[in-house]
Amino acid sequence: MATREDSFICTVCPKGCVLKVVREDDTFVHITAGCKRGVDYAKQELTDPRRMVATTVKVINGLHPLLPVYTSAPFPKPKIKDLLSEIRKVEVTTPIKMDQIILENVLDSGINILASRNMEAL
């Protein structure tokens, strides 16, 4: 069995604890964290890292040329490049309401892309 030690900073709360994880292959042997949330974060980060993604889409007939959008839930980190490629293809027509679904179930992830603001038509 290969023993591996990882160390990184927890981002669950503003405290920013240093997490130390010892594992043998895919089994967690020991996790040193400031709290239980840090332990859960460490496991998540090492097995299925996810991030919230915010970007923009093109707007047709809008007050501004771009509309800010975001993911409805954290998105799998290895697929973010594919997500951004998919979002880049999108053009929306105004009016748009804040939290309106721009892309539903993007890349079959169960995660929606939502509008971050209202956008009125010209």
ZADO-1210 file (C-alpha; in nm, 4 decimals, padded with zeros to 6 digits):
<atoms>
<atom x="00.0000" y="00.0000" z="00.0000" code="MET" pos="1"/>
<atom x="00.1210" y="00.3486" z="-00.0877" code="ALA" pos="2"/>
<atom x="00.0906" y="00.6022" z="00.1938" code="THR" pos="3"/>
<atom x="00.0353" y="00.9590" z="00.0858" code="ARG" pos="4"/>
<atom x="00.0083" y="01.2803" z="00.2865" code="GLU" pos="5"/>
<atom x="-00.1703" y="01.5876" z="00.1519" code="ASP" pos="6"/>
<atom x="-00.1897" y="01.9308" z="00.3086" code="SER" pos="7"/>
<atom x="-00.4135" y="02.2195" z="00.2036" code="PHE" pos="8"/>
<atom x="-00.6222" y="02.5050" z="00.3419" code="ILE" pos="9"/>
<atom x="-00.9871" y="02.4549" z="00.4248" code="CYS" pos="10"/>
<atom x="-01.2233" y="02.7079" z="00.2659" code="THR" pos="11"/>
<atom x="-01.5457" y="02.6081" z="00.4438" code="VAL" pos="12"/>
<atom x="-01.5289" y="02.9039" z="00.6832" code="CYS" pos="13"/>
<atom x="-01.3158" y="03.2193" z="00.7188" code="PRO" pos="14"/>
<atom x="-01.0898" y="03.0537" z="00.9778" code="LYS" pos="15"/>
<atom x="-00.8772" y="02.8888" z="00.7027" code="GLY" pos="16"/>
<atom x="-00.7473" y="02.5853" z="00.8942" code="CYS" pos="17"/>
<atom x="-00.4612" y="02.3807" z="00.7502" code="VAL" pos="18"/>
<atom x="-00.5881" y="02.0304" z="00.6771" code="LEU" pos="19"/>
<atom x="-00.3515" y="01.7351" z="00.6834" code="LYS" pos="20"/>
<atom x="-00.4698" y="01.4107" z="00.5297" code="VAL" pos="21"/>
<atom x="-00.2930" y="01.0763" z="00.5456" code="VAL" pos="22"/>
<atom x="-00.4264" y="00.8036" z="00.3191" code="ARG" pos="23"/>
<atom x="-00.3277" y="00.4637" z="00.1985" code="GLU" pos="24"/>
<atom x="-00.4316" y="00.4268" z="-00.1640" code="ASP" pos="25"/>
<atom x="-00.7986" y="00.5380" z="-00.1594" code="ASP" pos="26"/>
<atom x="-00.8542" y="00.4887" z="00.2148" code="THR" pos="27"/>
<atom x="-00.8392" y="00.7835" z="00.4554" code="PHE" pos="28"/>
<atom x="-00.6205" y="00.6872" z="00.7525" code="VAL" pos="29"/>
<atom x="-00.6132" y="01.0167" z="00.9413" code="HIS" pos="30"/>
<atom x="-00.7457" y="01.3686" z="00.8845" code="ILE" pos="31"/>
<atom x="-00.6282" y="01.6587" z="01.1013" code="THR" pos="32"/>
<atom x="-00.8738" y="01.9477" z="01.0813" code="ALA" pos="33"/>
<atom x="-01.0055" y="02.2308" z="01.2966" code="GLY" pos="34"/>
<atom x="-01.3642" y="02.0985" z="01.2957" code="CYS" pos="35"/>
<atom x="-01.5971" y="01.8306" z="01.1545" code="LYS" pos="36"/>
<atom x="-01.6776" y="02.0486" z="00.8538" code="ARG" pos="37"/>
<atom x="-01.3069" y="02.0485" z="00.7686" code="GLY" pos="38"/>
<atom x="-01.3005" y="01.6675" z="00.7737" code="VAL" pos="39"/>
<atom x="-01.5975" y="01.6531" z="00.5350" code="ASP" pos="40"/>
<atom x="-01.4367" y="01.9178" z="00.3117" code="TYR" pos="41"/>
<atom x="-01.1072" y="01.7248" z="00.2971" code="ALA" pos="42"/>
<atom x="-01.2825" y="01.4042" z="00.1911" code="LYS" pos="43"/>
<atom x="-01.4853" y="01.5905" z="-00.0720" code="GLN" pos="44"/>
<atom x="-01.1840" y="01.7809" z="-00.2040" code="GLU" pos="45"/>
<atom x="-00.9741" y="01.4661" z="-00.2452" code="LEU" pos="46"/>
<atom x="-01.2447" y="01.2405" z="-00.3926" code="THR" pos="47"/>
<atom x="-01.4750" y="01.4731" z="-00.5910" code="ASP" pos="48"/>
<atom x="-01.3546" y="01.8363" z="-00.5954" code="PRO" pos="49"/>
<atom x="-01.6230" y="02.0867" z="-00.6929" code="ARG" pos="50"/>
<atom x="-01.6364" y="02.4625" z="-00.7436" code="ARG" pos="51"/>
<atom x="-01.9008" y="02.7287" z="-00.7919" code="MET" pos="52"/>
<atom x="-01.8560" y="02.8806" z="-01.1376" code="VAL" pos="53"/>
<atom x="-01.9461" y="03.2356" z="-01.2389" code="ALA" pos="54"/>
<atom x="-01.9056" y="03.3747" z="-01.5901" code="THR" pos="55"/>
<atom x="-02.1046" y="03.5659" z="-01.8542" code="THR" pos="56"/>
<atom x="-02.3184" y="03.4917" z="-02.1594" code="VAL" pos="57"/>
<atom x="-02.3900" y="03.7082" z="-02.4635" code="LYS" pos="58"/>
<atom x="-02.7075" y="03.9160" z="-02.4622" code="VAL" pos="59"/>
<atom x="-02.9180" y="04.0054" z="-02.7654" code="ILE" pos="60"/>
<atom x="-03.1097" y="04.3350" z="-02.7476" code="ASN" pos="61"/>
<atom x="-02.9966" y="04.4049" z="-02.3920" code="GLY" pos="62"/>
<atom x="-02.8949" y="04.7091" z="-02.1980" code="LEU" pos="63"/>
<atom x="-02.5494" y="04.5479" z="-02.1615" code="HIS" pos="64"/>
<atom x="-02.3700" y="04.3090" z="-02.4005" code="PRO" pos="65"/>
<atom x="-02.3074" y="04.0412" z="-02.1352" code="LEU" pos="66"/>
<atom x="-02.5174" y="03.8821" z="-01.8608" code="LEU" pos="67"/>
<atom x="-02.3472" y="03.7454" z="-01.5477" code="PRO" pos="68"/>
<atom x="-02.4426" y="03.3834" z="-01.4727" code="VAL" pos="69"/>
<atom x="-02.3511" y="03.1228" z="-01.2110" code="TYR" pos="70"/>
<atom x="-02.3947" y="02.7544" z="-01.1320" code="THR" pos="71"/>
<atom x="-02.6837" y="02.6564" z="-00.9065" code="SER" pos="72"/>
<atom x="-02.4513" y="02.4210" z="-00.7136" code="ALA" pos="73"/>
<atom x="-02.0803" y="02.3416" z="-00.7029" code="PRO" pos="74"/>
<atom x="-01.9706" y="02.1867" z="-01.0345" code="PHE" pos="75"/>
<atom x="-01.7189" y="01.8990" z="-01.0738" code="PRO" pos="76"/>
<atom x="-01.3773" y="02.0632" z="-01.1066" code="LYS" pos="77"/>
<atom x="-01.2421" y="01.8334" z="-01.3850" code="PRO" pos="78"/>
<atom x="-01.5398" y="01.9268" z="-01.6075" code="LYS" pos="79"/>
<atom x="-01.5242" y="02.3064" z="-01.5649" code="ILE" pos="80"/>
<atom x="-01.3445" y="02.3565" z="-01.8983" code="LYS" pos="81"/>
<atom x="-01.6247" y="02.1663" z="-02.0761" code="ASP" pos="82"/>
<atom x="-01.8833" y="02.3690" z="-01.8839" code="LEU" pos="83"/>
<atom x="-01.7291" y="02.6983" z="-01.9945" code="LEU" pos="84"/>
<atom x="-01.7162" y="02.5782" z="-02.3569" code="SER" pos="85"/>
<atom x="-02.0873" y="02.4980" z="-02.3381" code="GLU" pos="86"/>
<atom x="-02.1759" y="02.8324" z="-02.1777" code="ILE" pos="87"/>
<atom x="-01.9725" y="03.0185" z="-02.4421" code="ARG" pos="88"/>
<atom x="-02.2209" y="02.8956" z="-02.7076" code="LYS" pos="89"/>
<atom x="-02.5196" y="03.0574" z="-02.5317" code="VAL" pos="90"/>
<atom x="-02.6888" y="03.3819" z="-02.6374" code="GLU" pos="91"/>
<atom x="-02.9924" y="03.5042" z="-02.4455" code="VAL" pos="92"/>
<atom x="-03.2625" y="03.7499" z="-02.5452" code="THR" pos="93"/>
<atom x="-03.3912" y="04.0085" z="-02.3005" code="THR" pos="94"/>
<atom x="-03.5746" y="04.0583" z="-02.0765" code="PRO" pos="95"/>
<atom x="-03.4064" y="03.8285" z="-01.8216" code="ILE" pos="96"/>
<atom x="-03.4952" y="03.8013" z="-01.4533" code="LYS" pos="97"/>
<atom x="-03.2453" y="03.7342" z="-01.1754" code="MET" pos="98"/>
<atom x="-03.2162" y="03.3584" z="-01.0977" code="ASP" pos="99"/>
<atom x="-03.3848" y="03.2688" z="-01.4275" code="GLN" pos="100"/>
<atom x="-03.2539" y="02.9382" z="-01.5654" code="ILE" pos="101"/>
<atom x="-03.0257" y="03.0078" z="-01.8612" code="ILE" pos="102"/>
<atom x="-02.9132" y="02.6453" z="-01.9145" code="LEU" pos="103"/>
<atom x="-03.0929" y="02.3547" z="-01.7507" code="GLU" pos="104"/>
<atom x="-02.9098" y="02.0382" z="-01.6425" code="ASN" pos="105"/>
<atom x="-02.5905" y="02.1497" z="-01.8166" code="VAL" pos="106"/>
<atom x="-02.3774" y="01.8562" z="-01.9378" code="LEU" pos="107"/>
<atom x="-02.6242" y="01.6155" z="-01.7691" code="ASP" pos="108"/>
<atom x="-02.4880" y="01.7232" z="-01.4293" code="SER" pos="109"/>
<atom x="-02.8211" y="01.8080" z="-01.2675" code="GLY" pos="110"/>
<atom x="-02.6856" y="02.1620" z="-01.2235" code="ILE" pos="111"/>
<atom x="-02.8462" y="02.4678" z="-01.3809" code="ASN" pos="112"/>
<atom x="-02.6881" y="02.7907" z="-01.5005" code="ILE" pos="113"/>
<atom x="-02.8737" y="03.0886" z="-01.3525" code="LEU" pos="114"/>
<atom x="-02.8817" y="03.4617" z="-01.4263" code="ALA" pos="115"/>
<atom x="-02.7076" y="03.6748" z="-01.1624" code="SER" pos="116"/>
<atom x="-02.9107" y="03.9891" z="-01.2360" code="ARG" pos="117"/>
<atom x="-03.2087" y="04.1303" z="-01.4184" code="ASN" pos="118"/>
<atom x="-03.1461" y="04.2481" z="-01.7732" code="MET" pos="119"/>
<atom x="-03.3938" y="04.4784" z="-01.9436" code="GLU" pos="120"/>
<atom x="-03.4408" y="04.5069" z="-02.3174" code="ALA" pos="121"/>
<atom x="-03.3246" y="04.8170" z="-02.5021" code="LEU" pos="122"/>
</atoms>
